[in-house]
Amino acid sequence: MSQHFTHQLAKKPLAAKKIVIANWKMHGNLKQNQALLTQYIAALSDLKQTKIVVCAPYPYLAQLQQMLQHTDIAWGAQNMAKNAEGAYTGEVSAAMLKDFGCEYVIIGHSERATAYCESDENIAQKFLQAKQHGLTPILCVGETLIEREAGVMELVIGKQLDTIIDLHGAAIFADSIISYEPIWAIGTGLAATPAQAQAMHKFIRNKIARLNQEAANRLKILYGGSVNPQNAVQLFVVSNIDGGLIGKCSLEAQAFEKICAAADSAI
């Protein structure tokens, strides 16, 4: 077991009451991105209670930095290396992300964990790297449909969190983000119900709170998985749902704007 992460709880917490994150996944090109970001900037500048973040593929981080640096919209990456530097061909480090003004990074998204066989330990190492370099990690957790139907979803997500807690301590979750993304809902059009999402978000916060109440208070828990303008209105008013991680609808400017507006009006 490694030494636990030392977190300065005096650090300014995540201020926005709601956070909506666009995950572009492997989509986009320079022309499309410019048009989409231009629409984002025009439509989302009046939001007062919601923080907007855009997570794009690595090649477009410079474009995000150029277009968003003088706006209230933040940006980040969709993944990063578990190592600080070294002979790891094809990897991108936390320090490299910082060079392009990134403030956020998605860690452990199921599409990566499944396709590239990422272990909970690898994800925990990435989480620590992000925190040590001043990035806000967006940790994705979730269960399969089989696991939900078997009623073991809390055991599955509890194990994902326990790996980080055992290695780094619960304090590391202060000023961090967890996104509950049921794997069966990602890209399927089948979102969790508000009651299902609320129950899992409550479980996650209570688990952290039993170990470190202040970290739990300063943890943001988002919902992700087929969020659209219609169900966003229902989801974002639920207690313990602090916003959303948005995939497909983040590529459609009007749909994303409606989701962000739903978050802003849910305060």
SULWOKA-V404679 format. One record per residue. N is the residue number from 0. PHI is phi in degrees with one decimal (* if undefined). PSI is psi in degrees with one decimal (none if undefined). Layout:
BEGIN
N_PHI_PSI + N_PHI_PSI
END
This chain:
BEGIN
0_*_131.8 + 1_-81.3_165.7 + 2_-65.1_139.6 + 3_-68.4_147.8 + 4_-64.9_133.2 + 5_-95.0_112.6 + 6_-109.6_131.5 + 7_-85.0_100.5 + 8_-69.1_-9.5 + 9_-77.3_-11.5 + 10_-58.2_145.0 + 11_-60.3_125.7 + 12_-74.5_167.9 + 13_-59.3_117.0 + 14_-80.6_-39.3 + 15_-64.2_138.9 + 16_-71.1_-32.2 + 17_-125.3_148.9 + 18_-132.0_128.3 + 19_-120.4_125.1 + 20_-116.9_126.7 + 21_-88.5_121.2 + 22_-108.7_101.3 + 23_-73.1_-12.7 + 24_53.6_-144.4 + 25_-97.0_66.7 + 26_-132.3_156.9 + 27_112.5_160.3 + 28_-151.9_173.0 + 29_-56.9_-43.5 + 30_-68.1_-48.2 + 31_-62.3_-43.1 + 32_-60.4_-43.1 + 33_-60.8_-44.0 + 34_-64.8_-42.8 + 35_-67.3_-44.8 + 36_-65.4_-37.1 + 37_-60.3_-41.0 + 38_-68.4_-41.4 + 39_-54.9_-51.6 + 40_-60.6_-42.9 + 41_-68.1_-37.5 + 42_-90.9_-25.9 + 43_-105.4_2.2 + 44_-70.2_-19.6 + 45_-91.4_-2.9 + 46_-70.2_129.6 + 47_-106.6_-25.5 + 48_-113.1_6.5 + 49_-131.6_133.0 + 50_-93.1_130.1 + 51_-106.7_133.7 + 52_-131.3_139.8 + 53_-117.3_123.2 + 54_-110.3_114.4 + 55_-118.0_165.7 + 56_-59.9_152.0 + 57_-48.8_-45.5 + 58_-61.7_-17.6 + 59_-103.8_7.5 + 60_-64.8_-35.3 + 61_-65.5_-37.4 + 62_-65.7_-42.0 + 63_-62.2_-43.5 + 64_-60.2_-43.9 + 65_-65.0_-41.4 + 66_-87.4_-25.7 + 67_-107.6_-6.7 + 68_-63.9_-23.5 + 69_-108.0_21.2 + 70_-117.6_178.0 + 71_-89.2_1.8 + 72_-88.0_128.0 + 73_-96.1_170.0 + 74_-143.1_164.3 + 75_-164.3_-175.0 + 76_-108.8_168.7 + 77_-97.8_-3.3 + 78_-173.3_169.6 + 79_-163.3_168.8 + 80_-77.2_155.7 + 81_-83.9_-11.3 + 82_-107.3_153.4 + 83_-73.1_-38.3 + 84_-169.9_174.1 + 85_133.8_-168.8 + 86_-83.5_72.8 + 87_-128.4_76.7 + 88_-54.7_129.9 + 89_89.8_-7.4 + 90_-89.4_160.3 + 91_-129.8_125.6 + 92_-88.7_166.2 + 93_-61.3_-40.8 + 94_-62.6_-35.6 + 95_-66.1_-39.4 + 96_-63.0_-38.7 + 97_-63.7_-32.6 + 98_-59.2_-26.8 + 99_-105.2_23.5 + 100_74.8_12.6 + 101_-65.1_139.4 + 102_-112.1_-18.2 + 103_-131.7_156.6 + 104_-151.9_134.0 + 105_-79.4_133.0 + 106_-122.8_128.1 + 107_74.6_25.3 + 108_-57.2_139.7 + 109_-60.9_-29.9 + 110_-65.3_-28.4 + 111_-86.7_-45.3 + 112_-59.2_-36.6 + 113_-77.1_-49.3 + 114_-71.1_-30.3 + 115_-117.5_15.9 + 116_53.7_42.9 + 117_-71.9_130.8 + 118_-85.6_162.8 + 119_-60.0_-32.8 + 120_-67.3_-42.1 + 121_-62.3_-42.1 + 122_-63.3_-40.2 + 123_-63.5_-37.6 + 124_-66.0_-40.6 + 125_-64.4_-39.8 + 126_-58.8_-45.3 + 127_-64.7_-43.2 + 128_-57.2_-43.4 + 129_-60.3_-48.5 + 130_-63.5_-41.1 + 131_-66.6_-22.8 + 132_-104.0_12.3 + 133_77.0_17.5 + 134_-93.7_147.3 + 135_-90.1_113.0 + 136_-76.6_142.3 + 137_-112.0_93.0 + 138_-83.3_122.1 + 139_-94.6_129.1 + 140_-131.2_152.4 + 141_176.1_166.8 + 142_-119.8_158.7 + 143_-79.8_169.1 + 144_-63.9_-38.6 + 145_-62.2_-41.7 + 146_-66.9_-38.0 + 147_-68.0_-44.5 + 148_-64.0_-27.5 + 149_-82.2_-8.2 + 150_77.2_20.0 + 151_-108.7_19.0 + 152_-61.5_-36.6 + 153_-69.2_-36.0 + 154_-63.6_-42.1 + 155_-64.4_-49.0 + 156_-72.5_-35.5 + 157_-58.5_-40.3 + 158_-65.9_-40.0 + 159_-61.5_-39.5 + 160_-74.3_-36.4 + 161_-61.3_-34.3 + 162_-61.1_-43.7 + 163_-68.2_-43.8 + 164_-62.2_-44.4 + 165_-64.6_-36.9 + 166_-82.9_-37.2 + 167_-124.6_-11.5 + 168_89.3_155.6 + 169_-71.5_-22.5 + 170_-61.7_-21.6 + 171_-64.7_-18.0 + 172_-80.6_-10.5 + 173_-63.4_134.1 + 174_60.3_31.2 + 175_-118.6_174.8 + 176_-128.1_133.9 + 177_-114.1_132.5 + 178_-111.9_115.3 + 179_-80.2_113.5 + 180_-127.8_91.8 + 181_-57.4_124.9 + 182_-58.9_-32.3 + 183_-71.3_-10.6 + 184_-102.5_-14.5 + 185_-73.8_114.8 + 186_71.6_8.9 + 187_-100.8_-14.9 + 188_84.6_-2.9 + 189_-104.0_96.8 + 190_-85.9_153.9 + 191_-63.8_149.4 + 192_-71.6_159.0 + 193_-54.7_-37.0 + 194_-67.5_-41.8 + 195_-64.0_-43.8 + 196_-65.6_-44.0 + 197_-60.3_-42.7 + 198_-62.5_-41.9 + 199_-72.4_-39.8 + 200_-62.7_-39.3 + 201_-64.6_-42.3 + 202_-59.2_-46.0 + 203_-63.0_-48.2 + 204_-65.2_-41.4 + 205_-64.4_-35.8 + 206_-63.2_-43.9 + 207_-69.4_-39.5 + 208_-63.2_-33.4 + 209_-63.4_-23.8 + 210_-102.4_-33.7 + 211_-157.7_100.1 + 212_-65.1_-40.8 + 213_-67.1_-38.4 + 214_-62.4_-40.7 + 215_-63.6_-37.9 + 216_-66.5_-29.5 + 217_-103.9_16.4 + 218_-98.9_132.7 + 219_-98.2_132.7 + 220_-119.5_116.2 + 221_-103.6_161.4 + 222_-110.4_138.2 + 223_-137.8_149.7 + 224_128.8_90.8 + 225_58.9_40.0 + 226_-74.5_133.3 + 227_-136.8_173.2 + 228_-59.0_-28.0 + 229_-76.7_-53.8 + 230_-76.8_-17.2 + 231_-60.6_-38.3 + 232_-59.8_-39.5 + 233_-77.6_-37.9 + 234_-72.9_-42.2 + 235_-75.2_-13.1 + 236_-88.2_-4.3 + 237_-79.9_137.5 + 238_-61.7_143.8 + 239_77.2_-1.9 + 240_-100.5_108.0 + 241_-95.3_8.8 + 242_144.9_-158.5 + 243_-147.1_152.5 + 244_-106.5_113.6 + 245_-110.7_125.3 + 246_-95.4_-96.6 + 247_-51.5_-46.6 + 248_-70.0_-13.9 + 249_-74.6_-13.9 + 250_-88.6_-6.9 + 251_-113.8_107.2 + 252_-53.7_-47.7 + 253_-66.6_-40.5 + 254_-64.3_-43.5 + 255_-65.3_-40.3 + 256_-60.8_-39.4 + 257_-67.5_-38.1 + 258_-64.0_-44.3 + 259_-64.0_-39.5 + 260_-64.6_-36.0 + 261_-63.8_-39.4 + 262_-66.0_-43.2 + 263_-66.3_-34.8 + 264_-84.3_-7.3 + 265_-85.3_-5.4 + 266_-67.2_none
END
